Amino acid sequence: FFLMNLSSEIQNATSDFLVAPDWEKHFLICDLIKNIQAGDLFMTEIQKKLYGGTDRERTRAIELLQTGMQNNLWIIQAAHDKRYQNLLIEIVLGKRRKLPPEDENQLLNLIRAWGEAFKNGNESHRFPNFNITFEYLQRIKQFPAKDDNSNYIIPAAPEQRLPGNSNVVSSNEGKSKEEISLTEKLSTQQILMEMLNAIVPQQDNVKENQLVNELIQECNNFRDLI
């Protein structure tokens, strides 16, 4: 019953009848989400609107996603899943449907804000997929000028503490140049793995993908140094 109620609230907050965001409903939804199951349902409903909603529903969904990421750690954990990160990549690249410029720019600004906020060494909670998505898109997509959506502060919610303590990240302070370089190269390797996993052999010609070739060259150069 709880999840059905949450789903209904999300539907109402992203309704085609809303000509502007319903902020009160946004915060109500954030208050309702208190576990990863609810966070995953939130992202599933957002995915439906981004893929199959009307133009207005999609806009309302992007606004609700922004509010959720700013106010609820369970939504952050759910959005960090590779399924939803790949969804964001497909959406901004127009693989499913073409976004109007204002929606595309808003989504790109959010992706940049999340990527920079969760960059390795910046924060105590480690969610590397946000930065992987940002770095990948940064190489192939022109991002808009920064605006208010570019200023992102990770929500502090002790009562929504995520399970486990394995997400702690240390900063680069005190690290040698070699250690920092190794971190950067491992990030490059991760981006390459993500891209290769997303390639469909029947549709994509890897040899003609300039970005893939550049990443492979970087990894080969690093291998030679080792």
N, C-alpha and C positions, 0 to 999 in steps of 0.2 A: 504493500500500500504506500509506503514511504517513497519508494522509487517512482511509482506511478504519479504521485503528487509532485515530485521534483520534476519529472518529465513534463507534466502539465504546466508547471510554472515557467519552465524554459520555453515551451511553445508559446505561452502568453507573452513572454518578454521579447520574443523574436517574431511576433505576429506581423503580418502584412498590413494590418490596420494601424500599426504604430507609426506615426509620422516623425517621431523623435524617441530617443531612448527613455525607457521607464526606469530611472535610477533606483527608485524605491524597490522595484521588483528585482533589480540586479543585486542589491545588497541582501534582500530576502533569500535569494537563491544561494548566495555565498554563505549565509548563515546556516542554510539547510545541509550543506555539503560538509560532512564530518568524518568521512572515510574514503578509501580509494575506490570502492564500488560506486559511490555517488559521484566521485570525480570522473571516473571513466564514463558513467552515464552522461554527465555534462558534456564531455568531449564528443561522445557519440552523437548527441543531439546537435551540437555545433557542426559536426561533420555533415549531417543530413542537410542542414540549412545551406552550408557552403556549396555542397554538390547539387542539391535539387531544389533549393528554395527560390523564391522570386528575388528580384534585385533588392527590394526593400528588406525582405527577410534576411538576406545575406548581409546587408549592412548592419542590421540590428544584431545579427549573430557575431560579427566582428567586434562590435561595441561591447557585447556581453562577455566575449572572450577576454577582451582587454580588462574589464572590471574584475573578472574571475582571477586572472593572473596577478592582479594587483592586491587581491584581498584574501586569497585562500590557497594554502600550501598543498592541499589535496588536489586542487585543480592543476597546480604546477606539476605535481608528481605525475598526474595522468597525462597532461599535455607533453611531458618529456618523453613518453613512449614513442618509439620509432614509427609506429603506425601513423600517429598524428603529425609527427614531424615530416614524414613523407607526404602526408596530405597537404600540409602547408606549401611544400615545394611544388607539388603538382598544381595547386591552385594559383600561385603567383606566376608560374611558368605557362599557365593557360592550357594545361594538358587535358583538363576536364571541361572547363568553360572559361571564357574570357571575362576577366574582371574589368569593370569600368575603372578609369585611371584613379579616381578618388579612393575607391576601395582597395585597389592594388597598392597605392602609396601608403595607405593606413596600415595595411597588413605588413608591408615591407618595413615600415618604421617600427612596428611592434616586434618583428623578428629581429631587427637590429638591436633594439633595446634589450630584449631578453638575452640575445647572444652576448652582448657586452657585459650585462649584469652577471651572467653565469660563466664568464670566461675563467679558465683555470687560474686559480690564485686570487680571484677577486672576492669571493664570498665563502662562507663556511659550509653552505649546502652545495653539494656537487651534482650538477645536472648537465653533463657535457654535451648532450645532444642539441641543446639550444645553440651553443656556440658552433657546433659542427654544421648545423643547418645554415646559420648566418654566414660562416666562412665559405661554404659551398656556393650559396646564392651570390655572395659578394663577388665571386670570380666570374659569374656569367650574367649577372643582372645589375642594372644601374639602379641604385637606391636613391630615393628622393632626398632633398635637403631635410635636415633634422627639424622636428617641430615638437609640440608638447608631448606627443606620443613617444618621443625618443627618450624621455626622462622616466626611468623605471626604477622603483625601489622595491626590493623583495619584501613581501609582507612579513611582519613579525607577529607570529601567533603561537605562543607556547602551548596553548591548549590543543593545537592541531599538530603537535610534534609528529614527525614522520617516523616510522619504525626503523630501528637500528641506528647505529652511529657511524656507518661505513661511508657516509656522504661528506665527511669532513675533508676539506682541501687545504693544503698549506700554500702560502704565497711563495713568490720567487725570492723573497728576502733571504739572504744568506746562502743562496744557491750559487754554484759556480757557473761560468759561461757554458761549460760542457753540459751541465744538467739542464739549463734553460734551453739549450739547443736541442737536446734529446727530447724534451717535452714538446717543442715545436715540431720536430720531425715525426714524433708519434701522432701528433694531431693531423699532420699531412697524410700519414699512412691511414688513419681512421677515415678521413674524408675520401681517400681513394677507395677504401673498402666499401664505404657506403655507396659511392657512385657505381662501382662494379656490380654490387648486389642489385642495384636498381635497373641495370641495363637488361633489355630484352634482346637476345641474340638475333631473333627473327626480324626485329625492327631497327636495331641500332648497329651502326658500323663503328666499332671501338677504335679502329685505326684512324678514322677521320675525326675523332673527338679530340680537339686540341687540348682541352683541360685535362683529360685523362692522360694524354701523352706527357704533359708537363708534370703532372703528379708522379707518374711512373719514373720520369727522369730524375726528379728530386729524390725519390726513394732509392734509385740506383746510385745516385751520387753519395747519399748518406751511407749506403751499404759499402761503397768503396772506402769511405773514411774509416768505417769499423774494421 
